């Protein structure tokens, strides 16, 4: 189990680009493949881990690892997750010193649309697994109002993510009891 956690998160760390939310679909795929968590437990873990400081995907590795195999599982998942990044950063530094910036810029322009697609896909999958989206019309309306308020808080008012997450959590606690 420990080796499987290391290997799964090594692959995630190696093949995932674009930050934590872009990695969520890949993490979810591994979690489902090995039945480490139910879909609902995974969605709850994402929500809780989003409140923690630090990189989302790294926190997910620790959480999934702990859920699956305790502290040793957390250590294995985290080690697997960061090892490719360390190796790739060293490789990128070596390569970037040998090639012109235009060649690298062209490569990065090709990757960016895929990162956007990963983020949208992750958001879509997360929305699908939200139990409230399959409940009463009133609960669905409240869910969408909280989502819209959170979006406006980020995009228009530039509020800190922790403040928005905390406010949304309090709103959910008050409105869904």
LODO-94916 format. One record per residue (C-alpha): residue in one letter; x, y negated, z negated. Coordinates in steps of 0.2 Angstrom, whole numbers, plus 5000, padded with zeros to 4 digits. Example, Ala and Ser with C-alpha at 12.3 -4.5 7.8 and 13.67 -1.06 7.14 Angstrom:
2
a506250224961/s506850054964/
END
This chain:
177
x500050005000/x501449884996/x502349915012/x500749895022/x500349725013/x502149665017/x502049725035/x500249655038/x500749485031/x502449495041/x501449505057/x500249365052/x501749255048/x502649305064/x501149285076/x500149135068/x500348955072/x499448795067/x499248805048/x498248895036/x496448875044/x497148925061/x497749085052/x496149135043/x495449235058/x497049335059/x497149365040/x495249415040/x495649535054/x496949625043/x495849625028/x494449695037/x495549825046/x496149895030/x494549865020/x495549765007/x493949655003/x492149645008/x491749495020/x490849405006/x492349424994/x493549365008/x492449205011/x492449174992/x494249194991/x494549075005/x493448944996/x494348964980/x496048964987/x495648804996/x495548724979/x497348774975/x498848664979/x500048734992/x499848805010/x498248895012/x498949045021/x500249075008/x498949064995/x497849185004/x499349305005/x499549294986/x497749314983/x497449464995/x498949544989/x498449534971/x496649584975/x497349744983/x498849794973/x499149674958/x500749574956/x501749694966/x500449664980/x500549474979/x502449484980/x502449594995/x501149495004/x502049335001/x503749405005/x503049475021/x502249315025/x503749195023/x505149305031/x504649275049/x504549085046/x506249085039/x506949185053/x506049085066/x506548915059/x508348965060/x508149025078/x507148865083/x508548755076/x509848855086/x508848855102/x508348665101/x510148625100/x510448705117/x508948645127/x508348475132/x506848395123/x505748395139/x505748585140/x505248605121/x503948475123/x503148565138/x503148725127/x502348635113/x500948555124/x500548735130/x500348795112/x499248655105/x497648695114/x497748875107/x498048805089/x496448705091/x495448865097/x496148955082/x495548825070/x493748815078/x493649005078/x494149015059/x492848885055/x491548975065/x491949145057/x491849065040/x490148985044/x489549155050/x490049235033/x489249095022/x487649175014/x486749015014/x486649005032/x485549155032/x484349095018/x482948975017/x482848815029/x483048705014/x484648785008/x485248785026/x484848595027/x485848565011/x487348665017/x487448565033/x487248395023/x488648445012/x489648495027/x489248335036/x489648235020/x491348325018/x491748285037/x491348105035/x492348095019/x493848155028/x493648065045/x492847905040/x493347865022/x495047965022/x494648045005/x495948164997/x495448345001/x495448394983/x494248254979/x493148314994/x493248494989/x492848454971/x491348344975/x490648484987/x490848614974/x489948504961/x488548464974/x488348654977/x488348694959/x486948554956/x485948594971/x485948784972/x485548834954/
END
